[in-house]
Amino acid sequence: MSTPYNLDADAAKVKPWTWDDKYDFPRDLIGYGPDSLNPQWPNNAKIAVSFVINYEEGAEHTVLNGDLHSETHLWEAPGGTPHVQERAVNIESEYDYGARSGVWRLFRLFNKHGMKYTLYGVGQALEMNPEVAKSSVENGHDIASHAYRWIDYHKMSAEQEKEYIRKGIESIKEVSGVYPKGWYYGRLSPRSHALVWEVYKEMNIPLLWESDSYADDIPYWVDVPAEKDDPNPQGMLMVPYSYDCNDYKFNVPTGFGAPNDFYDHIKGAFDVLYEEGSEGMPKMMTIGLHCRCIGKPARFAALKKFVEYIAAKEGVWVTTRTAIAEHFREKFPYQRGKLAGGSKTL
């Protein structure tokens, strides 16, 4: 028989966690408080809507990329035991669908409606299909870095992770012609916020926003630990992402079932935030999309229905995350130790 898991006994074998002044950002459970903050969107928009297309296909776990095992995450039959030192050709082909078909279906929809999206581009994935990056730039969309590989960075050393961050930035510049102004990991380590900031600074490239946060409905500033003694700190602007209004929930047991589940969910979120904007508290709404998921025809119909729904509304600013960040930085410049609304952080 296996030995029962003893939380206290096993915890005693692990090195105790200690605060790291370089990597650990403090939590803030107060935020903007009961009155929120009016971000003053352009043209008095009631809501800013950010569509995010995650482009990961080809950069997932696979022995073809030198990995020990295959991917098990975010495909039509998630979970299960990973294939060790073997190809999982069924999973590979699911990811291939996103690159071959799904991504272009999404691009056609947003270009038709003149709606700008942000592409979360994984560096290696874009290297394998550079037309995805080129099309996005040519049509005036936004490209952010989604790291170089779509893998878990939790157990990497700081130096190894920094090298992957550099590669993620440089690969996007090489395939698209532009440096990414924003960053989103998803599978980040406890050090990732600080390391992303550090690499951008070392490369002398502006980091306008970071999105590894789900903490608010509007952007907010955070103090960077490494700037503690800097007389001219720049801070880090967080533009929160969403696991809530995200098509990945089609691929998890507790998520969406039918396409209309997705539509009803994101429509409900939009309606609540739109109403708050009408009452003087404008918000931001993020809809996370994956080419191999929402790019499938039946699910795509639900997205198309939502796009047409908000296109008929007044006071809706559909825009990129970089445009949101640029607007917010202009209206609410960073001040060390203070939120955009002027209150002290924790």
Salt bridges, closest charged atoms under 4 A:
ASP10 OD1 - LYS13 NZ 3.97
GLU56 OE2 - HIS146 NE2 2.88
GLU56 OE2 - HIS290 NE2 3.81
GLU56 OE1 - ARG292 NH2 2.80
GLU57 OE2 - ARG292 NH1 2.94
ASP67 OD2 - HIS61 ND1 3.98
ASP67 OD2 - ARG149 NH2 2.56
GLU71 OE2 - ARG187 NH2 3.11
GLU76 OE2 - LYS296 NZ 3.11
GLU76 OE2 - ARG299 NH1 2.78
GLU86 OE1 - HIS83 ND1 3.90
GLU92 OE1 - ARG87 NH2 2.65
GLU94 OE1 - LYS296 NZ 3.01
GLU131 OE2 - LYS134 NZ 3.99
GLU163 OE1 - ARG166 NH1 3.32
GLU198 OE1 - LYS22 NZ 3.51
GLU198 OE2 - LYS162 NZ 2.52
GLU202 OE2 - LYS162 NZ 2.83
GLU202 OE1 - ARG166 NH2 3.30
GLU210 OE1 - HIS193 NE2 3.78
ASP244 OD1 - HIS265 NE2 2.44
ASP247 OD1 - HIS290 ND1 2.62
ASP271 OD2 - LYS267 NZ 2.82
GLU276 OE1 - LYS283 NZ 3.07
GLU308 OE2 - LYS304 NZ 2.77
GLU326 OE2 - LYS181 NZ 3.99
